[in-house]
Amino acid sequence: MEIILSDKQLDRLQLRLDESKSISQYVWYGGNSAWAKKYIETEGRRVFNRLIEDPTLRKFLDEVMESSKHDIELKTPDILYLQKNLEDIDFVLNNLPLRKKQKDYLKEKKVVFQEYLRKRKVEDEEEFEDAFTLEDDKGIEIKPMFFEKGEWSLINKFDNNISLWVDTMKRILTEYQSSFRDLIEEGNWEEVIKKFFNEPIKPNSSEEGDKLTFAELGLLENMSLDLENATKIVHSKTERGDFTENKFIDHLYAASGANEFNMKNFASKGGVIDMLGIDLAIKISGDWIPVQIKSNKGDAERFIPYRGISIFPENNKFYFTYDKKQRSKNFKIVLDQ
């Protein structure tokens, strides 16, 4: 059972590190606040992307990959990935309601993907792999992806997985107790998490490794020494999410007459639309509706697509939630036939 505490509840608890509360308990409760979840997702992506893009940090990442027994590498996406994403982008731009920011983002992605695909088809494979990224005039790029033994890796999901980041904070805060003790004893969770993501381990040290932030060190450890545990955490979350998605899709086929004309599935490894928070599109009363599928009610209510619906299971049934300001209170899921 997942417990999600509101910020006000956390304030009332005034969590402190004492004999009855370990760092593990403290981080678990703090990491499940509404504020913390949003902050972790945003900062997690930033740290993950910086690890790939920043030349200084890439040096540490390259060392991790070279020494790994898991055969980790960063590779540019293949032609099938590009074609699938271009097809999905076209469908979404032409059929789904989007915020202006989302629409602009997808239009820019489309231009780059098209150019990238053209180059991918004509250039020598070996030379192309060395290129890593392609930028247009606006600086939009296609980032490389992590692969393990030639297969798409769950490392690609280390960026905003809250369960993994909370586990990482438990480990790092335990290891560096003296750096966080005062803030923990004050019960100042917001400052703890901000320090974790933003402050260098030893800012005055001349050693490059000491200039890593606590979060950067934790992420590098997740990709090396703690890879098996980190992968297990992400796999558990991903497996649960995939199971819920597949079960709901099966339900649509069986109970609602879903077919290729009234349902579009965007699920794919590293897919652009999926990463926008849209798992499916379903056609209702002539309109295509964006759908997000979550494994619990709390997450479903937090992640509702623009003018769309969010699905969640409860007591062996599926329920949906949506923004009442964007849709009628009498809205029902009845697929066009």
N, C-alpha and C positions, 0 to 999 in steps of 0.2 A: 504493500500500500504506500503510495507516495503522499508525503505530507508537504503542503505548500503553505508557508506562513506569510502573512501580509507584513509590510514594513511596520505597521502599528503594533502588531503582535510581537514582533522582534524587539521593538523599543520597550515594550512592557516587560519582556523577559529579562532584559538587561544581562545578557549572557556574559559570564566572566570565567576566566580560567582559574579553577580552584581544585581542591582535592576530589570533588565529585564530578567535575567536567573536564574531560581530556581535550586536547587540541582537536582530535578527530571529531568529537561531538560538536565542538564549537564551530568548526568549519562546515560541518554537515548542515547545521541549522542555519548558519549565516548564508551559505551558498544556495539555500532554497528560498530566500526572500525574493520578492518580485523585482526589487531594484538590482540585486546581485545577479539574477539570471540575465537581465538585459545587459548589464555591464560586462559580464563574463562573455556573452556571445559577441558583443562588439569588440572588446579588447582582445578576445581570443583570436578573432579573424585578423586583427591588426598585427599581432605578434607573429602569427603563422605566416602571413604574407611577407612581413619584414624579414623573417628568417630566410625566405627564398630570394628576396629582392635586394636586400642590403649587402654590399660587397664584404663588409667586415663579418657579418653574421653568417654569410654564405660559406665563409672559410671554415667556421665551426661545423656547419651542416655537412660540407663536403668531407670533413674528417670523420664525422659520424657515419656517413654512407660508405666511405672507403674501408672503415674498420668493422662494419657490421657483418655478422655471420648470416644475415637474412637477405643479402643481395638486394639492397635498396638502391634505387636510382630515380632520377628525375628525367622524364621524357616528354616530348611534345605530343599533343593528341594526334591520333591517326585519322585517316580519311573518313571512316565510318562514324567516328565521334563528331566530326565537323558536319557531315551531311545530316546526321540525325538532329543536331542542334539547329542547323539552318532551317530544316523542315519544321521543327517545333516553334522557332522564333517567328517564322512566317505565319503559322497558324494562330499563334497568340496575338500578334500584331493585327491580324485581320479579323479576329473573332472575339477576343476577350476584353472586358473593361479593364483599363489600366490607369494608374496614376501617371501624370506627365513624366515624373522622374523615371518610372519603370519603362515607359514607352521610349524615352530618349536613350536609356541604357541599352535596350534591346536593339534599337536602330543602329547604335554605334557598334554593338557586338556583331550585328549582321554584316556590316561593311568589312570589319576586320576578318570575320570568319570566311567571307567570300574570297578575300584577297589571300588569306592564309591557305585556303583550299586550293586556289589556283597555283600557288607556289609549291604546295605539297605534291601536286600532281606532276609538275614539270621538273622539279629540282632533284638532284641526286640525293638518295635517302641519307647517306652518311653525312653529307654536307648540311642537309636540312636539320638533322638531329643536333648539330652543333649550334644552330641559330638560336634555339631556346625560346625566344619570344619575338613577336612581330608587333611593332607599334605604328599606329597611323598618326596623323598630325595632331590628334587630340590626346595622344598618349594612351589610348585604349589598347590593351594587349591580351594575348592568350597566354595564360600562365602554364608552365609545365606541370605535369602531375606525377605523383609518387607511384612507383611500381615495385612490387616485390617478386623476384624470380619471374619477371616478365608479365605478371598479372597486376591489374589495377589494385592498389593497396588501400586499406582502411585508414592509413596515415592521412589520406586526403580529407578525412572527417575529423581529424584532431583539432581543427581550427575552432569550432564553436560548440563542441560537445560538452555540455555543462557537467555531466557526471564525471567525465575525465578531468576537466579542469578542477573540480572540487577535490577529486582524489589527489591530483597533483599538488594542490595547495596544502592538503593534509601532510603530504610527504615533505614538502619544502619548509612549511612552518614548524614541523617537528625537528627538522635538521637545523634550522636557523632560529630557534626559539628566542635567543637573546635579542635578535633584531626586531621581533614583533611583540615581545612580552608586554611592554607598557600599553600598547594599543589593545592587546587582547584582554588585559586585566581591566581596562576601561570599558570593555565591551563595545569598542568603536569599530564595528565591522566594516563600515564604508572605507575608513582610512586603511585598514588592514588590506583589503582587496586592492585599493588604489596603489598602495606601496608594493604589493606583490607584482602588479602588472607594469609599474612604471619606474621603480627605483633600482639602481644598480646594486649588486650584492655588496661590493666594497668600493664606493665611488672614488675614494682617494688612493686606491691601489694603482700601481703601475702595471699590474698584470692584466692582459686583455680579457682573460676569462673572468676576472673579478668585476669587470665592467658590464657583464651581462646582467639584465634584470632577473629577478627571481623567476618570473614567468618564462623568460627565454631559456634559462637553465633547465627549468622543469620540462619544457617542450623538447629540448634536445635530449634529456634523459628518457623521455617517453619514446623517442625515436631510436634509442640505443639500449641502455641498461634495462629499462623498464618496458621495452616494446611489447613483450608477450602479455603483460598485465594490462597495458594501455589498450592493446588491440582487443583483448577480451572484454574490457568495459565498453568500448565503442561497438563491438560486434553484438553484445547483448542488447544495447539500445537500438541498433540498426535492425537486428533480427526481429525485435518486438515491433518496430515500426513497419518493416516489410510484411510481417505476418498480418498486421492489422489492415494494411493497404490491400494485400491480396485477398483477404477474407471479405473486405467490403466490395472489391471488384467482382468477386465470385457472387456475392449477394446481388449486385446490380444485374449481372447476367441472368441469374436464376429467377429473381423476383421482379425485376423492373424491365426486362427485355432490352438490356444494354447491347449495343452492337457498334460497328465502326462508324455508323452514321450519327449516333447520339452520345458517344463517349470517346474521349481522346486521353490516352495515358502518357504522361510525360516522364515516368520513372525511368531513370538511367543513371549509370555511375558518373557522377560529376556533371550531370545535365544542367544547363543554364536555367531552364524554366523551373525545374525542381528546386534549385537553389534560391529562386525567387519566392519560394513558399507556395507553389502551385503543383499539386500532385496529379490532378485530373481536370478535365473539362467535361461537363455534361450539358446536353441540350434540353432546355425546358421552355415550352411555349415559344419556340422559334429562336430563343437566345441561348448562347453558350455561357455557362456559369463556371467560374473558377472554383476548384475544390481543394481544400487541404485536409489531410487525414492524420489524426493524432491518436495516440494510444490511451489518452485519458482526457477527462472533461476539462481539467485545469489548463492543459496545453492547448486544447481546442479553442477555448475562450480567449487565450492570449494571441493565437495566430489565425486570424480570420482574413482571408484574401479580400482585396478591395472589391466590393459589390459581389462577394462570393459567399461560400459557406464552409464551415469546418465540421468534419465528421469525427465522432468518437464512439467507442463501444462501451456498453454498460449493461451488466446482467444479461449477457448473451444477446443483446439487441444493439442496433446502431441508432445513434441520435445525431442531430445536427444543430449547430448554433450559427447565428449570423448577426450582423449589425442591423438592428431594427430601424435605424435611421436611413439605411440604404435600401431596405426591401420591405415589402408589406408584411404585416404581422400574420397574415394568413398564408404566407409562402409555403408551398409544399413541393417535395421532390417527386415529380411525375415526368419521366423521360418522354420526349417526343418519339412517336413510333412511325 
